[in-house]
Amino acid sequence: MSFLIAAAGTGGHVFPGLAVAEALVDLGVEKGKIVFVGGDRLESSVYPAEGFDFIELELRGLKRSLSASNLTLPRVVFRARDRIVTEIRDRLVGSTLAMGGYVTIPTALAARSVRTPLFISEQNAGAGLANRIARRWASRVFVSFPDTEGLPSGEWVGNPVRRQISTYDRDTLSARAREYFGLSSNLPTVGVFGGSLGAASINDEVAAMAASWSGPPLQLLHLVGASHVERFAESPSAGTVNWVRRGFEDRMDLFYAAIDLVIARAGGAVAEITATGTPSILIPGDFGSSGHQSANAAHLESRGAAIVLGQDKLSELSAVLIGCLEDPPQIVAMRKAALEMARPDAAKTIAQAMIDAV
């Protein structure tokens, strides 16, 4: 019996999908019995690199504005559905999991047509359109927040995080992590990332902040995104700032263990931020459906785990960060609040449900 996972597009979908696959393997499923379906974006390189079968489909999402390309979308969806149906039958797939986004609809239609149990996992506090549609055909719906909007029947299990995060121990990893990144062991360290591909506006503001920094000495561990490395390689920084720049980092457990606070977007990474107990300054992106990043960020802020800074207030980042660094008790309180929100066993819970359904 095999298992099919549909997770595509950004790291916010791809890496939670990968986390469930890892959990399936940990529960005794052979790697060769797990297949991913998706498009030609991040997923097309991540899953094969991790040793999983991957089926690339012609996919695209619905354009929110009026567009002639939307007229051909049904043909694309049904062609993808037919391909997934073939894979389900040929591989004897016992259950399927869809992580949201444009690959969810053809996967849900395929599972429905061959009567294969379908599971839905929603990463955000406000459910995306695809999951809101597909939930009607799902055996179970799993959500990452206790009050996820748009999925009233969702079971709160958390957002799946990879094995290296679910078993994370900051105290054990911290010294090794700082050595790994070439960081001092006795300076406050702030991590920065904008998602799996980086974020131009955050990168630009952090570069400006590093050059004109007027706060206490600190280190910046900045994941600028693979496509931005050359642009920021020679950017100057103040003498009191040790600015370490990386493109993409696979060892995110070491990243979180090396830092005291993170500046980040508020997509799927909020699950890693809470699982690692990392205080955060969250800058929600205004893209995607349902304003999901703003909802995610507000959820963490309401529980004291994060400070939210709107995209239109990025120029205030330096002042907000200085305020955090000069208030150690606040950092301690934010860390505690983040850990109280964590659900590190989400991947295992979903994987076990998929196995039990066979």
C-alpha positions in Angstrom: 0.0 0.0 0.0 1.2 3.5 -0.9 0.6 7.0 0.2 0.2 10.2 -1.9 1.0 13.7 -0.7 0.1 16.8 -2.7 2.2 19.8 -1.5 3.5 22.4 -3.9 4.4 26.0 -4.5 6.2 27.7 -1.5 8.1 26.3 1.4 5.0 26.9 3.5 3.3 23.9 1.7 6.4 21.9 0.6 8.2 21.5 3.9 5.1 20.5 6.0 4.4 17.9 3.3 7.9 16.6 3.6 7.5 16.5 7.4 4.6 14.2 7.1 6.5 11.9 4.7 9.3 11.7 7.2 6.8 10.8 9.9 5.4 8.0 7.7 8.9 6.6 7.3 9.4 6.8 11.1 6.2 4.8 11.5 7.4 2.0 9.2 6.4 3.0 5.7 9.0 2.3 3.1 10.2 5.5 1.3 9.4 4.0 -2.1 5.8 3.7 -1.0 5.4 7.5 -0.7 4.8 9.7 -3.8 4.5 13.4 -4.0 2.6 15.3 -6.7 3.1 19.0 -7.6 4.3 21.5 -10.2 7.6 22.8 -11.4 8.5 25.1 -8.4 10.3 24.3 -5.2 8.7 20.9 -4.9 10.3 19.6 -8.1 13.8 19.8 -6.5 13.1 19.3 -2.8 11.3 15.9 -2.9 13.7 14.1 -5.3 16.7 15.4 -3.3 15.2 13.8 -0.2 14.8 10.5 -2.1 11.0 10.5 -2.6 9.2 9.8 -5.9 7.8 13.0 -7.4 5.2 13.4 -10.2 5.3 16.7 -11.9 2.0 18.0 -13.2 1.0 21.0 -15.3 -0.5 23.3 -12.7 -1.4 26.8 -12.1 -3.6 28.7 -9.7 -6.6 30.9 -10.2 -5.8 34.5 -11.0 -7.6 36.8 -8.6 -8.0 39.5 -11.3 -9.9 39.1 -14.5 -7.8 37.0 -16.8 -8.4 35.0 -20.0 -6.1 32.3 -18.6 -8.8 31.5 -16.0 -11.0 30.2 -18.8 -8.6 27.3 -19.5 -8.1 26.5 -15.8 -10.8 23.7 -15.7 -8.9 21.8 -18.5 -5.7 22.1 -16.5 -7.4 20.9 -13.3 -9.1 17.9 -14.9 -5.9 16.8 -16.8 -4.0 16.9 -13.5 -6.9 15.0 -11.8 -6.7 12.2 -14.4 -3.0 11.9 -14.0 -3.4 11.6 -10.2 -6.1 9.0 -10.6 -3.7 6.9 -12.7 -1.0 7.2 -10.1 -3.4 6.2 -7.3 -4.6 3.1 -9.1 -1.1 2.1 -10.4 0.6 2.5 -7.0 -2.3 1.1 -5.0 -2.5 4.3 -2.9 -4.4 3.8 0.3 -4.8 7.4 1.4 -4.0 10.8 0.2 -3.0 14.1 1.9 -3.4 17.6 0.4 -1.6 20.5 2.0 -3.5 23.4 0.3 -2.7 25.5 -2.7 -3.4 24.9 -6.4 -2.5 21.1 -6.4 -5.2 20.4 -3.8 -8.3 20.6 -6.0 -7.2 18.0 -8.7 -5.9 15.8 -5.8 -9.2 16.0 -4.0 -11.2 15.3 -7.2 -8.9 12.3 -7.9 -9.3 10.8 -4.4 -13.0 11.3 -4.6 -13.4 9.6 -8.0 -11.6 6.5 -6.8 -12.9 6.6 -3.3 -9.5 6.9 -1.6 -9.5 8.5 1.8 -8.5 12.2 1.6 -6.9 14.2 4.4 -6.5 18.0 4.4 -3.9 19.9 6.3 -4.2 23.7 6.6 -1.1 25.6 7.6 -2.6 29.1 8.3 -5.0 30.7 10.7 -7.3 31.6 7.7 -7.9 28.6 5.4 -7.0 29.0 1.7 -9.7 28.7 -1.0 -8.5 25.3 -2.2 -8.8 23.7 1.3 -12.2 25.4 1.9 -13.5 23.7 -1.3 -11.8 20.4 -0.8 -12.9 19.9 2.8 -16.3 18.6 1.7 -14.6 15.5 0.4 -12.1 14.9 3.2 -12.2 12.2 5.7 -10.5 14.4 8.2 -9.3 18.0 8.2 -6.3 19.0 10.3 -5.6 22.7 11.2 -2.6 24.5 12.7 -4.5 27.0 14.9 -7.3 26.3 17.4 -9.7 28.8 15.7 -8.8 28.4 12.0 -11.2 30.5 9.9 -13.0 28.7 7.1 -12.6 25.1 8.4 -15.1 24.8 11.3 -14.7 21.0 11.5 -10.9 21.1 11.6 -9.0 19.2 14.2 -6.3 21.3 15.9 -3.1 19.3 15.7 -0.6 22.0 14.6 1.4 22.5 11.5 3.8 19.6 10.6 7.4 20.4 11.1 10.4 18.3 10.0 12.1 15.8 12.3 15.0 18.2 13.0 12.6 20.7 14.4 10.2 18.3 16.2 13.1 16.9 18.2 14.8 20.3 18.7 16.8 20.9 21.9 18.2 24.5 22.0 20.5 23.9 25.0 22.1 20.9 23.3 22.6 22.6 19.9 23.4 26.2 20.8 27.2 26.1 21.0 27.5 23.8 18.0 25.1 26.1 16.0 27.1 29.3 16.6 30.3 27.5 15.6 28.6 26.2 12.5 27.7 29.8 11.4 30.9 31.4 12.6 29.2 33.4 15.3 30.4 34.7 18.7 29.1 32.9 21.7 28.5 36.0 23.8 26.7 38.5 21.5 22.9 38.8 21.1 22.1 37.1 17.8 19.1 38.0 15.6 18.0 35.7 12.8 16.4 37.0 9.6 14.5 35.3 6.8 11.7 36.0 4.5 10.7 32.5 3.4 12.3 29.8 1.3 13.1 32.3 -1.5 13.9 35.3 0.6 12.0 38.6 0.7 13.3 41.7 -1.1 11.7 44.3 1.2 12.9 42.7 4.4 16.4 42.1 2.9 16.6 45.8 1.9 15.5 47.1 5.3 17.9 44.8 7.2 20.7 45.9 5.0 19.9 49.5 5.8 19.6 48.7 9.4 23.0 46.9 9.5 24.8 49.8 7.9 23.4 52.5 10.2 22.9 50.4 13.4 22.9 52.5 16.6 21.9 49.9 19.2 24.0 47.6 21.3 26.5 45.2 19.6 24.8 42.3 17.9 25.1 39.6 15.3 22.7 39.1 12.4 22.3 35.7 10.9 20.5 36.6 7.6 19.1 34.1 5.1 18.8 36.4 2.1 17.5 33.7 -0.3 19.7 32.0 -2.9 19.0 34.5 -5.7 20.0 37.4 -3.5 23.4 36.3 -2.2 25.5 38.1 -4.6 23.6 41.4 -4.3 24.2 41.6 -0.5 27.6 40.0 -0.4 29.5 43.3 -0.2 26.9 45.4 1.6 28.5 47.3 4.5 27.6 47.0 8.1 28.3 49.1 11.2 31.4 48.2 13.3 29.1 46.9 16.1 27.3 44.5 13.8 28.6 41.0 12.7 26.4 40.4 9.7 26.5 36.8 8.5 24.7 36.3 5.2 23.5 32.9 3.7 21.4 32.0 0.8 19.2 29.0 1.8 19.8 27.0 4.9 18.8 23.3 5.2 19.8 23.0 8.8 17.1 25.1 10.3 17.5 23.4 13.7 21.0 25.0 13.8 19.6 28.3 12.6 17.1 28.6 15.4 19.6 27.3 18.0 22.1 30.0 17.1 19.7 32.9 17.5 17.9 34.7 20.4 15.2 36.3 18.2 14.0 36.1 14.6 12.7 38.6 12.1 10.5 36.8 9.6 7.4 36.6 7.5 4.4 34.9 9.0 3.7 32.0 6.7 4.2 28.3 7.5 7.4 29.1 9.4 5.4 30.2 12.4 5.2 26.5 13.3 9.0 26.3 13.4 9.1 29.5 15.4 6.8 28.2 18.1 8.2 24.6 18.1 11.7 26.1 18.8 10.4 28.7 21.3 11.9 31.5 19.3 10.8 35.1 20.1 9.9 36.9 16.9 9.2 40.1 15.1 6.8 39.1 12.4 6.3 41.1 9.2 3.2 39.6 7.4 3.3 39.6 3.6 0.2 40.9 1.9 0.1 38.1 -0.7 -1.7 34.8 -0.8 -5.4 34.1 0.0 -7.4 35.4 3.0 -4.7 37.6 4.4 -3.4 34.4 6.0 0.0 35.8 7.1 -1.7 38.7 9.0 -3.9 36.2 10.8 -1.0 33.9 11.6 1.0 36.9 13.0 -2.0 38.2 15.0 -2.4 34.8 16.6 1.1 34.7 17.9 1.0 38.3 19.0 -2.2 37.8 21.0 -0.5 35.2 23.0 2.6 37.2 23.7 4.9 35.2 21.5 5.6 37.8 18.8 5.6 41.5 17.9 3.9 42.3 14.6 5.3 45.0 12.3 3.2 45.9 9.3 4.9 46.0 5.9 4.1 49.7 5.7 6.1 50.2 9.0 9.3 48.4 8.0 11.2 51.6 8.6 10.5 51.2 12.3 12.3 47.8 12.4 15.5 49.1 13.9 13.7 50.8 16.8 11.5 47.8 17.5 14.5 45.5 17.6 16.5 47.8 19.9 13.5 47.8 22.2 13.5 44.0 22.3 17.3 43.7 22.9 17.1 46.2 25.8 14.3 44.3 27.5 15.6 40.7 28.3 12.6 39.8 30.4 10.4 40.4 27.4 12.5 38.0 25.3 12.2 35.4 28.1 8.4 35.8 28.2 8.1 35.6 24.4 10.1 32.4 24.3 7.8 30.8 27.0 4.7 31.9 25.2 5.9 30.5 21.9 6.7 27.1 23.4 3.2 27.0 25.0 1.7 27.3 21.5 3.9 24.5 20.0 2.5 21.3 18.6 5.6 19.5 17.5 3.8 16.1 17.0 1.6 17.3 14.2 3.4 15.4 11.4 3.2 12.1 13.4 -0.5 12.6 14.1 -1.4 13.2 10.5 0.8 10.3 9.3 -0.8 7.9 11.7 -4.2 9.0 10.5 -3.2 8.2 6.9 -1.9 4.8 8.0 -5.0 4.0 10.0 -7.3 4.8 7.1 -5.8 2.0 4.9 
